[in-house]
């Protein structure tokens, strides 16, 4: 089992000595510098074109629906063609879509349907890259470095998320949201350049290549027979409805209609990112032993910002609980990735992640499309408060399953090769 000893500074940074992980890490770092600005810029760009929470929900759903529809296909493609290649193609496509919407915004020609169409294309690209992105880390570092590797990625994401939303809010208020999206497009392109040196060996196959239908069926059989996996995925199917509809759709609209405003909303998102970074530093010193027990307890805190926004929508109060939400979210993200990367066979990993993402994301458009009308009937604050309470309850109920509550880390296996293998 995983040792109780605390990680040292050198072990926390050890993954960066692996050349392939180092290039991948730099690629993610550059991309995150722009993409952390994109949600704030996109939200207020849509509200500028159509001052409606319903319109924002429509745009978000337009991206999410193809993202969900093509996720399983993306998982099979990643396992077949190579995860690095799939990520690379997605990087270039995302650069093109973000550049297009940025140009429309800057030139003053953006209309709501532009956001819908380009968002749908971007969602399709994301459905290809997400399973590949989730499954690539075990191929880049030795197994005993999975926790620090995941934490380094989380640290970069959290640190940039502290800065990104606030920078985006300044750009939105100063020169408009188009420039923030233009920066995001440039970083997608930069990420593609930095990922170019990463080469992974092709997946070994025995006998003829199975059909896509067979590979999808194999993935489904694995997921439904793995209790801890489907229990958590089912829970997140409901929790993500609340998060997407309450925090991501009603949140910006509520901020826009109160003293919070665009700047305050950026500060709230930055506070959540600060919580992620703070917890990442803690987890670099403390090995995780029961990843899902810790994770589900942690993610329950993500319901607190909804509760406070509903009860007392003031920037300072929401920032406090956003820090706690960020800390809890990082505990879950680390725990889930460790559970998946250590317990799921590598040849099945992208497909398992795609089923995970499908189950978790499939109902997100329901939240994006319904929370606006629900708020119009029952009140924005009332809907957010109720959603936050239900979110916390669902997260805690998963711990009634022994397979979730008691899942432990596994012993570290052999290291990956750090020589330059054939291109994928």
ABEGO torsion letter per residue (X at the ends): XBBABBBBAAAAAAAAABAAAAAAAAAAAAAAAAAAAAAAAAAAAAAAABBBAAAAAAAAAAAAAAAAAAAAAAAAAAAAAEAAAAAAAAAAAAAAAAAAAAAAAAAGABBAAAAAAAAAAAAAAAAAAAAAAAAAAAAABBAAAAAAAAAAAAAAAAAAAAAAAAAAAAAAAAAEAAAAAAAAAAAAAAAAAAAAABBBBBBBBBEBBBBAAAAAAAAAAAAAABAAAAAAAAAAAAAAAAAAAAAAAAAAAAAAABAAEAAAAAAAAAAAAAAAAAAAAAAAABBBABAAAAAAAAAAAAAAAAAAAAABBBAAAAAAAAAAAAAAAAAAAAAAAAAAAAABBAAAAAAAAAAAAAAAAAAAAAAAAAAAAAAAAAEAAAAAAAAAAAAAAAAAAAAABAAAAABBBBBBBBBBBABBBBBX
